[in-house]
Amino acid sequence: MSFNGLTIIDYHAHFPLGWRGGKQKDLLRKYNRERQEKFRREWNFPEPELTKYTKEELADMWAEELEKHGLEKVVFMTGGGNDSLASIVERHPDKFYGFAHHDIAQPDAASELERGISELGFKGYKILAPRISVSFDDPSLVPVWEYCAENEIPLMIHFGLLGTGGGIANHPMISPLSIYNVAHSFPEIPIIVPHFGCGYFKELLHLCWSCPNVYIDTSGSNQWMKWMPYELTLEGLFRKSYETVGPDRIIFGTDSSWFPRGFSIRYLQDQYRACSWIGLKKDEMQKIFGGNAAKFLGIEL
C-alpha cells in the first residue's frame, strides 16, 4: 500500500473513545461549539458521531480506513485508557499500534508505563503537558524518566494550545522548553512534540537545536498558525523544521480520530504538497511519512 509511491504510517491518531469534553461555563461551551462548527465548515468536515458505534465497530472501521487510503499502519495515542486501547490494538494487530496514556502524576505512573510496554505491547507514552499537575523536574517523575531512558521509550508530549475554543492557553508547562532539563539529562529518551509545537514553534526549534533526541510531529490541521502575530504557512513550518533537524527528526501524523470523517486524508494531501513544494527528495519524504515512525515501532517498511 502506498500514497504517491510512499509507504505511509500515521504516527499520531486517537481512537475515538474516552472524550467527553471538559466542564465549562455556558458561555465558554457556546463559544467552543461555535468555533467547532466554524472549523468543520472551513475544512468541509462532517459533524462527529461520538456514540453511534461500538468499540469493535470503530476498530473495524478504522481498519477499513487504512485499506481505503493505502496506509501501512496507524498509531493511536489514546483510546479510553490503557486496557481499552490494548484490546483495540489486539483486534487488528497487523495495522494498529498504541501508546500508554495514563496520568504521569499518579503515584504508580512508572509501573503502569512498564506494564503498558511489557504486558500490553505499547510503543510509547502520550502526555498532555498543559494538563500535568507537577513540574517535569519534580523528583516524583524521575522513575518515569529513568525507565524511558533505560528502554528508549518514545514520549509524545503535547505542548502549546490545548483544546478548541475556550481551551487552555496558559500553563507552567505549555512551552516545549519546559522539558529541556529532562531532554538534556536523558538524551536516550526520544521526545516527540506534535503539531509543530502548537503555537510554540520557535521554542520547539530552540529545543531541537539543543537536544538531538527531540523530534517534530506534523499532525493536525495546524490552524494555530492563524493565531500567531506573524504569517506562517505549512510550507514554512516544514522548511524551518528541515533546516533545523533534517528529515530524520520529522514524523508525519494527522491527529485523526472520529467518524464519519475517519482518516483525515486532507492533512496527508496538504503535508505531501508542502514537502513537494519546498523541494524535498523522495527518500527524504519517505523518512518523514513512514520511515522514522517505522524505526520507533521496530518494523521494516
NUZA-706922 format. One record per residue (C-alpha): chain; x, z negated, y; residue in three letters. Coordinates in nm, 3 decimals, padded with zeros to 5 digits. Layout:
% NUZA-706922
chain = A; px = X; pz = Z; py = Y; resn = Ala
...
This chain:
% NUZA-706922
chain = A; px = 00.000; pz = 00.000; py = 00.000; resn = Met
chain = A; px = 00.127; pz = 00.080; py = 00.347; resn = Ser
chain = A; px = 00.039; pz = 00.137; py = 00.710; resn = Phe
chain = A; px = 00.214; pz = 00.435; py = 00.868; resn = Asn
chain = A; px = 00.481; pz = 00.409; py = 00.600; resn = Gly
chain = A; px = 00.538; pz = 00.034; py = 00.649; resn = Leu
chain = A; px = 00.469; pz = -00.239; py = 00.395; resn = Thr
chain = A; px = 00.262; pz = -00.494; py = 00.588; resn = Ile
chain = A; px = 00.246; pz = -00.871; py = 00.542; resn = Ile
chain = A; px = 00.015; pz = -01.061; py = 00.776; resn = Asp
chain = A; px = 00.212; pz = -01.383; py = 00.809; resn = Tyr
chain = A; px = -00.043; pz = -01.560; py = 01.028; resn = His
chain = A; px = -00.411; pz = -01.571; py = 00.934; resn = Ala
chain = A; px = -00.666; pz = -01.851; py = 00.893; resn = His
chain = A; px = -00.913; pz = -01.883; py = 00.609; resn = Phe
chain = A; px = -01.246; pz = -01.939; py = 00.789; resn = Pro
chain = A; px = -01.318; pz = -02.293; py = 00.671; resn = Leu
chain = A; px = -01.298; pz = -02.628; py = 00.845; resn = Gly
chain = A; px = -01.351; pz = -02.501; py = 01.200; resn = Trp
chain = A; px = -01.624; pz = -02.691; py = 01.376; resn = Arg
chain = A; px = -01.510; pz = -02.669; py = 01.737; resn = Gly
chain = A; px = -01.439; pz = -02.983; py = 01.934; resn = Gly
chain = A; px = -01.656; pz = -03.235; py = 02.112; resn = Lys
chain = A; px = -01.711; pz = -03.108; py = 02.464; resn = Gln
chain = A; px = -01.939; pz = -03.189; py = 02.752; resn = Lys
chain = A; px = -02.226; pz = -02.949; py = 02.805; resn = Asp
chain = A; px = -02.064; pz = -02.767; py = 03.099; resn = Leu
chain = A; px = -01.743; pz = -02.710; py = 02.905; resn = Leu
chain = A; px = -01.938; pz = -02.597; py = 02.598; resn = Arg
chain = A; px = -02.131; pz = -02.348; py = 02.812; resn = Lys
chain = A; px = -01.805; pz = -02.223; py = 02.967; resn = Tyr
chain = A; px = -01.649; pz = -02.191; py = 02.621; resn = Asn
chain = A; px = -01.945; pz = -01.988; py = 02.495; resn = Arg
chain = A; px = -01.933; pz = -01.755; py = 02.796; resn = Glu
chain = A; px = -01.558; pz = -01.694; py = 02.752; resn = Arg
chain = A; px = -01.605; pz = -01.624; py = 02.382; resn = Gln
chain = A; px = -01.882; pz = -01.374; py = 02.449; resn = Glu
chain = A; px = -01.669; pz = -01.202; py = 02.713; resn = Lys
chain = A; px = -01.375; pz = -01.186; py = 02.470; resn = Phe
chain = A; px = -01.588; pz = -01.025; py = 02.199; resn = Arg
chain = A; px = -01.725; pz = -00.766; py = 02.442; resn = Arg
chain = A; px = -01.376; pz = -00.676; py = 02.562; resn = Glu
chain = A; px = -01.245; pz = -00.628; py = 02.208; resn = Trp
chain = A; px = -01.570; pz = -00.496; py = 02.059; resn = Asn
chain = A; px = -01.572; pz = -00.777; py = 01.802; resn = Phe
chain = A; px = -01.894; pz = -00.887; py = 01.628; resn = Pro
chain = A; px = -02.022; pz = -01.242; py = 01.655; resn = Glu
chain = A; px = -01.880; pz = -01.474; py = 01.384; resn = Pro
chain = A; px = -02.098; pz = -01.565; py = 01.088; resn = Glu
chain = A; px = -01.948; pz = -01.904; py = 01.008; resn = Leu
chain = A; px = -02.193; pz = -02.038; py = 00.750; resn = Thr
chain = A; px = -02.328; pz = -01.728; py = 00.577; resn = Lys
chain = A; px = -02.084; pz = -01.713; py = 00.285; resn = Tyr
chain = A; px = -01.948; pz = -01.945; py = 00.017; resn = Thr
chain = A; px = -01.577; pz = -02.019; py = -00.002; resn = Lys
chain = A; px = -01.546; pz = -01.799; py = -00.308; resn = Glu
chain = A; px = -01.728; pz = -01.511; py = -00.140; resn = Glu
chain = A; px = -01.499; pz = -01.539; py = 00.162; resn = Leu
chain = A; px = -01.191; pz = -01.532; py = -00.062; resn = Ala
chain = A; px = -01.313; pz = -01.217; py = -00.237; resn = Asp
chain = A; px = -01.400; pz = -01.058; py = 00.098; resn = Met
chain = A; px = -01.050; pz = -01.130; py = 00.224; resn = Trp
chain = A; px = -00.901; pz = -00.975; py = -00.090; resn = Ala
chain = A; px = -01.110; pz = -00.664; py = -00.023; resn = Glu
chain = A; px = -00.977; pz = -00.657; py = 00.335; resn = Glu
chain = A; px = -00.622; pz = -00.629; py = 00.206; resn = Leu
chain = A; px = -00.717; pz = -00.335; py = -00.013; resn = Glu
chain = A; px = -00.917; pz = -00.170; py = 00.265; resn = Lys
chain = A; px = -00.638; pz = -00.187; py = 00.524; resn = His
chain = A; px = -00.339; pz = -00.135; py = 00.296; resn = Gly
chain = A; px = -00.191; pz = -00.483; py = 00.335; resn = Leu
chain = A; px = 00.059; pz = -00.622; py = 00.086; resn = Glu
chain = A; px = -00.004; pz = -00.996; py = 00.139; resn = Lys
chain = A; px = -00.172; pz = -01.239; py = 00.374; resn = Val
chain = A; px = -00.056; pz = -01.592; py = 00.459; resn = Val
chain = A; px = -00.324; pz = -01.844; py = 00.554; resn = Phe
chain = A; px = -00.206; pz = -02.115; py = 00.791; resn = Met
chain = A; px = -00.522; pz = -02.324; py = 00.746; resn = Thr
chain = A; px = -00.817; pz = -02.335; py = 00.511; resn = Gly
chain = A; px = -01.023; pz = -02.653; py = 00.531; resn = Gly
chain = A; px = -00.750; pz = -02.888; py = 00.407; resn = Gly
chain = A; px = -00.459; pz = -02.858; py = 00.169; resn = Asn
chain = A; px = -00.652; pz = -02.883; py = -00.157; resn = Asp
chain = A; px = -00.919; pz = -02.645; py = -00.034; resn = Ser
chain = A; px = -00.666; pz = -02.381; py = 00.068; resn = Leu
chain = A; px = -00.476; pz = -02.420; py = -00.260; resn = Ala
chain = A; px = -00.793; pz = -02.334; py = -00.452; resn = Ser
chain = A; px = -00.842; pz = -02.028; py = -00.232; resn = Ile
chain = A; px = -00.487; pz = -01.904; py = -00.294; resn = Val
chain = A; px = -00.532; pz = -01.958; py = -00.669; resn = Glu
chain = A; px = -00.832; pz = -01.723; py = -00.664; resn = Arg
chain = A; px = -00.614; pz = -01.427; py = -00.557; resn = His
chain = A; px = -00.252; pz = -01.533; py = -00.620; resn = Pro
chain = A; px = -00.129; pz = -01.174; py = -00.610; resn = Asp
chain = A; px = -00.248; pz = -01.138; py = -00.249; resn = Lys
chain = A; px = -00.268; pz = -01.483; py = -00.088; resn = Phe
chain = A; px = -00.018; pz = -01.745; py = 00.026; resn = Tyr
chain = A; px = -00.085; pz = -02.070; py = 00.208; resn = Gly
chain = A; px = 00.069; pz = -02.332; py = 00.435; resn = Phe
chain = A; px = 00.016; pz = -02.707; py = 00.434; resn = Ala
chain = A; px = -00.173; pz = -02.807; py = 00.749; resn = His
chain = A; px = -00.227; pz = -03.183; py = 00.748; resn = His
chain = A; px = -00.166; pz = -03.413; py = 01.046; resn = Asp
chain = A; px = 00.207; pz = -03.468; py = 01.089; resn = Ile
chain = A; px = 00.139; pz = -03.809; py = 01.247; resn = Ala
chain = A; px = -00.027; pz = -03.952; py = 00.936; resn = Gln
chain = A; px = 00.190; pz = -04.212; py = 00.759; resn = Pro
chain = A; px = 00.229; pz = -04.008; py = 00.440; resn = Asp
chain = A; px = 00.292; pz = -03.673; py = 00.613; resn = Ala
chain = A; px = 00.627; pz = -03.617; py = 00.441; resn = Ala
chain = A; px = 00.500; pz = -03.697; py = 00.092; resn = Ser
chain = A; px = 00.188; pz = -03.486; py = 00.148; resn = Glu
chain = A; px = 00.407; pz = -03.197; py = 00.256; resn = Leu
chain = A; px = 00.620; pz = -03.240; py = -00.056; resn = Glu
chain = A; px = 00.301; pz = -03.234; py = -00.267; resn = Arg
chain = A; px = 00.186; pz = -02.922; py = -00.085; resn = Gly
chain = A; px = 00.512; pz = -02.742; py = -00.155; resn = Ile
chain = A; px = 00.595; pz = -02.864; py = -00.506; resn = Ser
chain = A; px = 00.246; pz = -02.901; py = -00.656; resn = Glu
chain = A; px = 00.014; pz = -02.676; py = -00.453; resn = Leu
chain = A; px = 00.264; pz = -02.393; py = -00.410; resn = Gly
chain = A; px = 00.255; pz = -02.370; py = -00.031; resn = Phe
chain = A; px = 00.526; pz = -02.178; py = 00.153; resn = Lys
chain = A; px = 00.543; pz = -02.373; py = 00.480; resn = Gly
chain = A; px = 00.385; pz = -02.623; py = 00.717; resn = Tyr
chain = A; px = 00.150; pz = -02.540; py = 01.008; resn = Lys
chain = A; px = 00.144; pz = -02.774; py = 01.309; resn = Ile
chain = A; px = -00.054; pz = -02.766; py = 01.636; resn = Leu
chain = A; px = 00.179; pz = -02.921; py = 01.893; resn = Ala
chain = A; px = -00.089; pz = -02.982; py = 02.162; resn = Pro
chain = A; px = -00.279; pz = -03.199; py = 01.915; resn = Arg
chain = A; px = 00.008; pz = -03.418; py = 01.796; resn = Ile
chain = A; px = -00.020; pz = -03.784; py = 01.892; resn = Ser
chain = A; px = 00.352; pz = -03.864; py = 01.866; resn = Val
chain = A; px = 00.665; pz = -03.702; py = 02.005; resn = Ser
chain = A; px = 00.868; pz = -03.467; py = 01.789; resn = Phe
chain = A; px = 01.158; pz = -03.709; py = 01.846; resn = Asp
chain = A; px = 00.963; pz = -04.009; py = 01.713; resn = Asp
chain = A; px = 01.156; pz = -04.181; py = 01.429; resn = Pro
chain = A; px = 00.842; pz = -04.172; py = 01.211; resn = Ser
chain = A; px = 00.876; pz = -03.794; py = 01.181; resn = Leu
chain = A; px = 01.237; pz = -03.794; py = 01.059; resn = Val
chain = A; px = 01.132; pz = -03.789; py = 00.688; resn = Pro
chain = A; px = 00.937; pz = -03.468; py = 00.755; resn = Val
chain = A; px = 01.232; pz = -03.302; py = 00.929; resn = Trp
chain = A; px = 01.474; pz = -03.413; py = 00.657; resn = Glu
chain = A; px = 01.253; pz = -03.279; py = 00.378; resn = Tyr
chain = A; px = 01.209; pz = -02.948; py = 00.560; resn = Cys
chain = A; px = 01.582; pz = -02.920; py = 00.625; resn = Ala
chain = A; px = 01.681; pz = -03.002; py = 00.266; resn = Glu
chain = A; px = 01.440; pz = -02.741; py = 00.131; resn = Asn
chain = A; px = 01.449; pz = -02.491; py = 00.420; resn = Glu
chain = A; px = 01.071; pz = -02.515; py = 00.464; resn = Ile
chain = A; px = 00.938; pz = -02.290; py = 00.743; resn = Pro
chain = A; px = 00.746; pz = -02.466; py = 01.019; resn = Leu
chain = A; px = 00.480; pz = -02.268; py = 01.206; resn = Met
chain = A; px = 00.428; pz = -02.464; py = 01.528; resn = Ile
chain = A; px = 00.167; pz = -02.358; py = 01.783; resn = His
chain = A; px = 00.274; pz = -02.430; py = 02.140; resn = Phe
chain = A; px = 00.104; pz = -02.338; py = 02.465; resn = Gly
chain = A; px = -00.264; pz = -02.297; py = 02.545; resn = Leu
chain = A; px = -00.488; pz = -02.405; py = 02.260; resn = Leu
chain = A; px = -00.848; pz = -02.308; py = 02.202; resn = Gly
chain = A; px = -01.080; pz = -02.096; py = 02.411; resn = Thr
chain = A; px = -01.240; pz = -02.174; py = 02.748; resn = Gly
chain = A; px = -01.221; pz = -02.547; py = 02.813; resn = Gly
chain = A; px = -00.931; pz = -02.581; py = 02.567; resn = Gly
chain = A; px = -00.602; pz = -02.768; py = 02.601; resn = Ile
chain = A; px = -00.382; pz = -02.664; py = 02.894; resn = Ala
chain = A; px = -00.165; pz = -02.974; py = 02.934; resn = Asn
chain = A; px = 00.011; pz = -03.190; py = 02.676; resn = His
chain = A; px = 00.354; pz = -03.357; py = 02.642; resn = Pro
chain = A; px = 00.446; pz = -03.113; py = 02.360; resn = Met
chain = A; px = 00.284; pz = -02.799; py = 02.495; resn = Ile
chain = A; px = 00.618; pz = -02.628; py = 02.564; resn = Ser
chain = A; px = 00.833; pz = -02.482; py = 02.283; resn = Pro
chain = A; px = 01.127; pz = -02.665; py = 02.439; resn = Leu
chain = A; px = 00.973; pz = -02.993; py = 02.323; resn = Ser
chain = A; px = 01.101; pz = -02.913; py = 01.971; resn = Ile
chain = A; px = 01.454; pz = -02.843; py = 02.099; resn = Tyr
chain = A; px = 01.614; pz = -03.166; py = 01.973; resn = Asn
chain = A; px = 01.470; pz = -03.118; py = 01.624; resn = Val
chain = A; px = 01.556; pz = -02.747; py = 01.612; resn = Ala
chain = A; px = 01.912; pz = -02.819; py = 01.727; resn = His
chain = A; px = 01.963; pz = -03.119; py = 01.498; resn = Ser
chain = A; px = 01.814; pz = -02.949; py = 01.190; resn = Phe
chain = A; px = 01.928; pz = -02.585; py = 01.208; resn = Pro
chain = A; px = 01.835; pz = -02.541; py = 00.840; resn = Glu
chain = A; px = 01.464; pz = -02.551; py = 00.933; resn = Ile
chain = A; px = 01.314; pz = -02.213; py = 01.020; resn = Pro
chain = A; px = 01.083; pz = -02.280; py = 01.316; resn = Ile
chain = A; px = 00.830; pz = -02.006; py = 01.390; resn = Ile
chain = A; px = 00.647; pz = -02.007; py = 01.724; resn = Val
chain = A; px = 00.326; pz = -01.800; py = 01.722; resn = Pro
chain = A; px = 00.162; pz = -01.583; py = 01.988; resn = His
chain = A; px = 00.493; pz = -01.524; py = 02.171; resn = Phe
chain = A; px = 00.471; pz = -01.884; py = 02.293; resn = Gly
chain = A; px = 00.111; pz = -01.852; py = 02.420; resn = Cys
chain = A; px = 00.189; pz = -01.884; py = 02.790; resn = Gly
chain = A; px = 00.537; pz = -02.029; py = 02.746; resn = Tyr
chain = A; px = 00.727; pz = -01.710; py = 02.674; resn = Phe
chain = A; px = 01.024; pz = -01.793; py = 02.897; resn = Lys
chain = A; px = 01.063; pz = -02.132; py = 02.731; resn = Glu
chain = A; px = 01.042; pz = -01.971; py = 02.388; resn = Leu
chain = A; px = 01.315; pz = -01.722; py = 02.474; resn = Leu
chain = A; px = 01.535; pz = -02.006; py = 02.601; resn = His
chain = A; px = 01.478; pz = -02.197; py = 02.278; resn = Leu
chain = A; px = 01.559; pz = -01.885; py = 02.075; resn = Cys
chain = A; px = 01.877; pz = -01.829; py = 02.274; resn = Trp
chain = A; px = 01.999; pz = -02.178; py = 02.190; resn = Ser
chain = A; px = 01.872; pz = -02.216; py = 01.833; resn = Cys
chain = A; px = 01.927; pz = -01.938; py = 01.576; resn = Pro
chain = A; px = 01.666; pz = -02.094; py = 01.347; resn = Asn
chain = A; px = 01.376; pz = -02.022; py = 01.587; resn = Val
chain = A; px = 01.158; pz = -01.716; py = 01.520; resn = Tyr
chain = A; px = 00.891; pz = -01.537; py = 01.725; resn = Ile
chain = A; px = 00.545; pz = -01.476; py = 01.577; resn = Asp
chain = A; px = 00.346; pz = -01.190; py = 01.733; resn = Thr
chain = A; px = -00.003; pz = -01.288; py = 01.621; resn = Ser
chain = A; px = -00.335; pz = -01.279; py = 01.801; resn = Gly
chain = A; px = -00.485; pz = -01.098; py = 02.097; resn = Ser
chain = A; px = -00.217; pz = -01.246; py = 02.326; resn = Asn
chain = A; px = -00.474; pz = -01.249; py = 02.604; resn = Gln
chain = A; px = -00.285; pz = -01.542; py = 02.755; resn = Trp
chain = A; px = -00.089; pz = -01.269; py = 02.935; resn = Met
chain = A; px = -00.387; pz = -01.241; py = 03.173; resn = Lys
chain = A; px = -00.335; pz = -01.596; py = 03.295; resn = Trp
chain = A; px = 00.031; pz = -01.561; py = 03.389; resn = Met
chain = A; px = 00.133; pz = -01.535; py = 03.759; resn = Pro
chain = A; px = 00.326; pz = -01.215; py = 03.690; resn = Tyr
chain = A; px = 00.245; pz = -00.897; py = 03.500; resn = Glu
chain = A; px = 00.312; pz = -00.891; py = 03.126; resn = Leu
chain = A; px = 00.243; pz = -00.630; py = 02.860; resn = Thr
chain = A; px = 00.262; pz = -00.631; py = 02.483; resn = Leu
chain = A; px = 00.542; pz = -00.375; py = 02.506; resn = Glu
chain = A; px = 00.729; pz = -00.609; py = 02.740; resn = Gly
chain = A; px = 00.690; pz = -00.904; py = 02.505; resn = Leu
chain = A; px = 00.832; pz = -00.705; py = 02.215; resn = Phe
chain = A; px = 01.115; pz = -00.565; py = 02.427; resn = Arg
chain = A; px = 01.229; pz = -00.905; py = 02.559; resn = Lys
chain = A; px = 01.196; pz = -01.060; py = 02.213; resn = Ser
chain = A; px = 01.400; pz = -00.779; py = 02.062; resn = Tyr
chain = A; px = 01.669; pz = -00.815; py = 02.331; resn = Glu
chain = A; px = 01.689; pz = -01.191; py = 02.273; resn = Thr
chain = A; px = 01.666; pz = -01.230; py = 01.895; resn = Val
chain = A; px = 01.670; pz = -00.880; py = 01.744; resn = Gly
chain = A; px = 01.439; pz = -00.750; py = 01.469; resn = Pro
chain = A; px = 01.541; pz = -01.017; py = 01.214; resn = Asp
chain = A; px = 01.365; pz = -01.300; py = 01.400; resn = Arg
chain = A; px = 01.032; pz = -01.139; py = 01.492; resn = Ile
chain = A; px = 00.741; pz = -01.178; py = 01.247; resn = Ile
chain = A; px = 00.410; pz = -00.993; py = 01.252; resn = Phe
chain = A; px = 00.078; pz = -01.172; py = 01.230; resn = Gly
chain = A; px = -00.279; pz = -01.125; py = 01.350; resn = Thr
chain = A; px = -00.443; pz = -01.472; py = 01.360; resn = Asp
chain = A; px = -00.737; pz = -01.311; py = 01.177; resn = Ser
chain = A; px = -01.000; pz = -01.537; py = 01.025; resn = Ser
chain = A; px = -01.377; pz = -01.498; py = 01.048; resn = Trp
chain = A; px = -01.621; pz = -01.240; py = 00.923; resn = Phe
chain = A; px = -01.766; pz = -00.988; py = 00.979; resn = Pro
chain = A; px = -01.451; pz = -00.897; py = 01.175; resn = Arg
chain = A; px = -01.221; pz = -00.986; py = 00.886; resn = Gly
chain = A; px = -00.869; pz = -00.850; py = 00.922; resn = Phe
chain = A; px = -00.814; pz = -00.754; py = 01.286; resn = Ser
chain = A; px = -00.677; pz = -00.403; py = 01.240; resn = Ile
chain = A; px = -00.682; pz = -00.363; py = 01.617; resn = Arg
chain = A; px = -00.398; pz = -00.615; py = 01.654; resn = Tyr
chain = A; px = -00.189; pz = -00.432; py = 01.395; resn = Leu
chain = A; px = -00.250; pz = -00.099; py = 01.566; resn = Gln
chain = A; px = -00.163; pz = -00.236; py = 01.910; resn = Asp
chain = A; px = 00.156; pz = -00.403; py = 01.790; resn = Gln
chain = A; px = 00.268; pz = -00.097; py = 01.595; resn = Tyr
chain = A; px = 00.214; pz = 00.118; py = 01.903; resn = Arg
chain = A; px = 00.406; pz = -00.126; py = 02.124; resn = Ala
chain = A; px = 00.705; pz = -00.125; py = 01.890; resn = Cys
chain = A; px = 00.694; pz = 00.254; py = 01.871; resn = Ser
chain = A; px = 00.677; pz = 00.292; py = 02.247; resn = Trp
chain = A; px = 00.986; pz = 00.078; py = 02.307; resn = Ile
chain = A; px = 01.179; pz = 00.287; py = 02.054; resn = Gly
chain = A; px = 01.227; pz = 00.057; py = 01.757; resn = Leu
chain = A; px = 01.358; pz = 00.229; py = 01.446; resn = Lys
chain = A; px = 01.156; pz = 00.235; py = 01.124; resn = Lys
chain = A; px = 01.388; pz = -00.007; py = 00.942; resn = Asp
chain = A; px = 01.363; pz = -00.249; py = 01.235; resn = Glu
chain = A; px = 00.984; pz = -00.222; py = 01.235; resn = Met
chain = A; px = 00.977; pz = -00.284; py = 00.859; resn = Gln
chain = A; px = 01.158; pz = -00.613; py = 00.913; resn = Lys
chain = A; px = 00.907; pz = -00.718; py = 01.178; resn = Ile
chain = A; px = 00.593; pz = -00.608; py = 00.995; resn = Phe
chain = A; px = 00.683; pz = -00.733; py = 00.649; resn = Gly
chain = A; px = 01.049; pz = -00.779; py = 00.563; resn = Gly
chain = A; px = 01.111; pz = -01.103; py = 00.749; resn = Asn
chain = A; px = 00.795; pz = -01.258; py = 00.608; resn = Ala
chain = A; px = 00.892; pz = -01.148; py = 00.258; resn = Ala
chain = A; px = 01.220; pz = -01.340; py = 00.285; resn = Lys
chain = A; px = 01.035; pz = -01.660; py = 00.373; resn = Phe
chain = A; px = 00.791; pz = -01.603; py = 00.088; resn = Leu
chain = A; px = 01.073; pz = -01.534; py = -00.157; resn = Gly
chain = A; px = 00.944; pz = -01.193; py = -00.262; resn = Ile
chain = A; px = 01.076; pz = -00.838; py = -00.268; resn = Glu
chain = A; px = 00.900; pz = -00.555; py = -00.085; resn = Leu
